[in-house]
């Protein structure tokens, strides 16, 4: 595969969203959000039975062009539950009112229109009029959807010269609403940042492995954070990793579990560090302990940037282990004993996996995460560590492709996090982590088993939790919803950026 790292300028921008009264002009493309009665049509009723559960979407119609030339999309009168964890009557704000999907549908359809229009492709303003009873959360969802509909990474087009979204300018016409302008602006601002976070995670996650080198990560991380006050991006190379003892990360990058006798090149492995420090917004970063360390891939830089943009009150550090462009599974050859990896904190993992190369590649990527969690606890002493990303294909089998898994030893915490994710349109399901499964992580001839017996995603998370050394630990598994095979809701086919909005919503307050 060719190396596109010199062509990619990320993150791609999202539309600029403004609010106010009605705009006029030849460049305006008028749209409106309506309810079934307002449109003079009867929208399909929500499905009955199991289909109306958390995986169901509210019935929407449109967008269609009305007789007056206005693009119209109908949102349902009856929102659908986003989770089974709470009674909708108790938490009415955790419902899918259809506005997120409506925004995405509008963005896709109008992008198609603008892309082929010789005038509007150069200068246009999409104006969306909202009804009088519009709620703040509906506005937030609408704007998030407008940022995400049709947002996919075009590797060939994302060149150094920059690439603008097809929809460049959106105006929310609030002349009919009863909301105050301050409330509206706050909702629109939050929706834009949440949408941009998911879009950024999509972009970073869609970059080909051959392009996602440490050098590319260094350049891209600085571009992601830009000149936001209170932020910093720093990349530690292979030499630093060897001096600090990141054997698990280096082993995964090298494709072998044994300690290397020859150093890895600086372009083969790295650890990316991103910091948001609210106390340093006006100067140098402080030595204050972070509240949270995030460990994972593309969602981590996206979340850190969004938290900085929203001015979150808690310090957050993001860590991304980079295993280079030619990541291979730790090799355990037939007839050889299991390999052992000694980690940065002294724990030893027995790599007890053979057989299918894809399965080996999947589980051995736990080694870099384990080293990174151990380093996070040693270096930063945070209140909690959150790992996010795909850990086991079993999650997709159990929960499908629209729901992520929350694994933590605190059921109440898992429930709160799942509900917070539902508020921003991401579905999660808490999985139990009983003591007898934790005991299965211990190896008879080492400290830990890389693949303990039991339910794979839970035991895999419990394996990582051992490296947290008593610090609060949460794993967010995105194996199912990380990749979409179809266009649904705000997700287009491909990398979804799932998890970014949940992290931002969880940590911003």
Helices and strands as residue ranges (DSSP letters): E 16-20, E 28-35, G 49-52, E 61-65, E 71-75, E 80-81, E 95-96, H 99-116, E 125-129, H 136-148, E 169-173, H 181-206, H 214-225, E 231-236, H 238-244, H 247-254, E 270-276, G 278-280, E 292-296, H 298-310, E 316-322, E 339-342, E 348-351, H 357-364, H 366-380, E 384-389, H 394-399, E 403-407, H 411-423, E 427-431, H 435-439, E 448-449, H 456-466, E 472-477, E 483-484, E 494-495, H 500-507
